[in-house]
Amino acid sequence: MTFPAQACEFTGKGKQPGFKRNPDHGLAGFLLLLLMSMSAVQLHSQGRVVFEGQVESLVLGTNRMVRVYLPPSYEQFPRKRFPVLYVHDGQNAFTTAGDHVAFGWGNWAIDKSVTELSRAGRMQEIIVVAVDCSSQRYLDYRGPAYPYSAEELGALKRRPSAPGDDSRFDRHARFLIEELKPKIDRDYRTKRDRANTAVMGSSMGGICSIALAWQRPDVFGKAASLSGAFQVEKQHFLRTVLGRHSGKPKRFKAYIDSGVVDYSGGDDDCALNRSVAVELRRLGWKDGRDLLHYVDEHPLGEPELEKLGLRRNKWAEAQTSQHNEFYWRVRTPRALMFLFPAK
């Protein structure tokens, strides 16, 4: 399977205007003021993306595009703090990306899912920080590198030239942990501890998220992988990092899912994702407590695709491949509710 690239200012605290009934206004004036006040309350109770901009990184030696979503009650309760979810491939994460991104599959609509699920009492309200991928997405996201020999790398025509070079992945991790998270914790009312900090991604972003939590469970206490690409680097993370680990379980909550078909004719890495879940159970993870492994066994039919608003010209492909943003959008609520269950 190959991996194609995944294809505002902060508004500050708002005050909800109040009103007083003035007898001189009459009933019509009173109702108008009431409706205006109700509209303002409803507006401020909407979760929304409040920042889209470049964040400078000394670790990366460049800027990285970041988007921030704040939940419905963020401005209503100025002393309340919120858990934070960091999302890979952030250019496709929110509805602000539009419906035609990612080769026509659309965005993940994470902002919409968090708003609706938290309002319905099915998950906690959270802050979501979506980070765009770079042009070196594979090297950033692959996790620990397989120790290729120089001859193997030459045959593969792959960079970096040094066998087992983790530098790009390490710099990506450092950017998130040493630069971006401290900035988010300064600028927004976050719960900063590991138990309230999660990371999520799909495909390469999926293996990256699990690898980050594995290496730094003191920072990321939760991780979600959707259709994780655990076959990369000769399955090094699965076979070596997990497979040879014999110590105590790492302390993080893990969500892992996949479909059963993909665009390459494979199984959306279903078998490998199942193997990752098996290894985590061997190491002490418990289903329903700190592990949820889900397999989406039924690609959607045309009536469901139409109901969910997928473009008609994508219907045929959607019935033969679940490795895309559309299916990740459909499965995201399950991950959100597991990582951030309602209290």
N, C-alpha and C positions, 0 to 999 in steps of 0.2 A: 504494500500500500504506500502511496506517496502522500505528501502532506502539503497542499497548497497553502499559501499565506492566507490567514483569515482577513479574508477581505473585510464664556459668560462670566461673568464675575459673580462672587458670592453676594447674595442679596442682603445679608445681615438679618438681624432679628426684627420681626414685624410685630406691630401691636394691633390687636383687633379693636376696631372702633366701637365704642359704646353708643348709647343713645338715651335721650330723655324724652318722655312724652310731653309735648307742648300743647296745651289745649287750643292754642290759636291755629295749630296746624290742621285740626280736624282729624277725622278717622282716616281719610285718604293719605294725609301726610304721615300719620303715625305708621300706617301699613307700609308706606314706601320706605321709611326709615328702618322698619323692622326687616323688610326684605333685603335692604342694602346691608344691614348688619349680619343677617343670616348668610348672605353671599360671601361676605368677608370671612366669616368663621369657616365656611366650607372651603374657601380658597386656601386658607392657612392650614386646613387639616389635610391638604393634599400632599402626599410625598412627591418630591420633585428633584430633578437634577439641578444643582445650584452652582456647579463649577465645571467648566471645560477649558482646560488650558495646559500649557507646557510647565513641567516641573524640572528645574535644573538639577543635574546629578553630577557631582564630582567623581563618584565611583565609576559611572558609565562614561564620563567625559562627553556627555551630550545632554539634550533635553528629552524628556519622555512625556507624551500626552497622557493626561490623567483627567478622569471625570468623577464627580462626587455626587451621590444621591443622599438626601436627607429624608427621614421618614415623616409621616403625617404630624406627629406631635412635637417635632423638634422645636418649632418656634412657639408652640403653645405652652410648653413647660420648660422655661429657661434654665432650670437647675437639673433637669433630667439628663443622664448620660446613657449612651447606647453602645451595644456591641458593634463590631466592624467586620465586614466581609471584603477581602481584596480579591478582585476578579481579573484573570488573565484574558488576553485578547479583548481588551476593554472597548475597542472601536466598535464592537458588535453587541455590547452588553445592554445598552439602554434604548428605549423607544426614540430617543433623540437622534439615533443613527438612521432612522427611517425604515421603510418596509422593503427596500430594494437592495440592501447591502448583502454581503456574503454570497455573491453569485446568485442573488435572487431569493435566497432562503429567508432573508429578513434578520431582525435583531433578536436577542434573547428576551427582551422585555423584562429584565430583572427588576427595574424600578416599578413597573406595573404589578408584577407578581408580589413584591414585598408590600406594596401599598394595600393590595386587595387581601392578601393573606393575613396581614397584621390587623387590618380592620375587622376581619371575620374572626379574629381570636385564634387563628391557627398557627401563628408564629409570633415571635417577638418583633418589635420594631428594631430595625438595624440601620446603620450607615453602610453604604456600599461605595467602595473605591475601585473604579475600573481603570486598569492600566493597559494602554495600547501595547501591542507587540512591536518588535523592531524588525528590521530587514534580516536580522540574524536569528529569527524565531527558533529554528531547530536547535542551535547551539545554546541559546538562552534557556530553553524549556526542557531539554532532554534529560535533565537530572545527572546523576553520576555517570561519567563517560566510561565506556568499555575500554580496557587497556589494549587498543590495537597495536600491532607491531608496525614499524615503518613501512614494511612491505605491504601489509594489509591496507594501510591508509593510502599508499600509492596506487594500489589496484582500485580502490574505491574512489580515488580522486577527491578525497574529503579533507577539509580543514577542520580544526587546526592540525598542523603537521605532527605535533608532539603526541604520542600515544597517551590516552587517559587524561587529556587536558580538560580540566573542569573550569577553566578560568571564566568563560562566558557565563556558565550557570552560577558560579560563585559570585560574580559581579552582579548578576541579576538578583540573587538572594540578598546581597549586601545593600543594594539599592532599596529593596523593599524594607529591610529590617533596620538599616542604619540611617536612611535618609527619608524615605516616604512615610513610614509609620510614625516616626517622631514628628514630622510636619503635620500629619493628619491629627495626631494627638494634641498638638499645640493649637491648631486652628479650629478644631471641632470638639464637641463635648463627647468624648469617647470613653468607653470602659477599656482600659489599657492592658489588662491582664491577659494571659494566654487563654484562659477559659472563654474569653469574649472576643477573641481574634481568630478569624478563619480565612482560608484561602481556597479559591475554586477555579477550575478551568476545564476545558474540553480537549480531547485528543492530546496533542503535545502539552497543552496547558493542564491537562488532567494528570499526567505523570509528573509534571513539574510541581503541581500542588501537593501531591502525596509525598514526593521527595523532599519538598521544603519542610513539611510538617515532621517528616521522619528525622531530618537533620536538625531542625530547630523546634522541637515540641515546647520549648520554653517560651517561644514567641507565638507560634501557630498551634493553638489547642484544638483546631478543627480543620478538616480538609475535605474537599469534594472533587471527585474526578468523574467526568461524564465522557464515556467512550474513550477512556484513557489509552494512550498509545504505548502500552507496556512492551510492545515488540521491538522498540528501537534499541539501538546499541546492543544488539544480540541478546535482548531480554536481560540485560545486565542488572537492572534494578530488581527485577523479580527473582532471577536465579541466584545472584550473588549477594546483593544487599539484604534482601528479605530471606532468601533461601538459606543463607549461611549464618544468619543471626541466631544466636542461642541465648542471649541475655534476657533481661526483663523486657516486657512490652513497653514501647514508647507511649507516653501519655498524650494521645490525641484521638479525637473522634473522627472516624473515617466514613465517608459516603462514596460508594463505587457503583457505577452502572454502565450498561451498554445496551445496544440493540442486538439484533441477530443477523443483519445483512448490511453490507456497505457497498459503495460505488465500485470497489475493486473486485467484487465477487466474493469477498470474505464474509466473516461473521461479526463485523464491527468490533473485532478483538474480544468477543464474548468469552472465549475459552481462557484467554490470558487474564482478563479481568476477574473471572471466576477463580483462577489460580492465585491471584493477588489476595482475594478474600480468604481463600483457604490458608495461605501463609499467615495472614494476620490472625486468623482464628488459632492457628498453631502456636502463635506467639502470645496469645492471651486475650485478644479482642473478643468481645461477646456481642452476638447479634442482638440488635435492638437497644443495646446500652451504649456501646462506643463503635459499633459497626452496622452499616446498612448496605447490603449488596442487592441491587435490583437489576433484573433483566427484562427489558421491554421486548417481549416475544412476538408482538403482533404489529407489523407495519400497518399504518392506517390506510383505510380505503377511501375512495373518492368522496362519499358523503361526509366523512369525518374531516378530510382535508378541506373541503369546501366550508364546513362549519367553522373550522379554525382559521380560515382566511388565507390559506396558502394560495399563491398565484397558480392559476390553472396550468400554465406551461411547465410547472414543476411537479405536477401530480404523478406522472408516470415514474419519474425518478424517485419521488418520495416513497413509492411502494416497493422499491428495490434497494433503497439505501437509507439507513438511519444515522449515518455519520455526517450530520450537518446541523446548522444553527436552528432549523425548524424543530427537529426532534429534541435538541438540547433545550429549546424554549419550552417545549411540552413537559420535559422531565425536570426542569429546574425547580418547580414548586416542591417536589418530593425532597430534593436535597435541602432546600431552605427550611422546610418544616422539621427535618431531622437534625440539622445543625443548630437551629435556633427555635426549639419547641416553645410553644406558648407556656407561660408560667401561670 
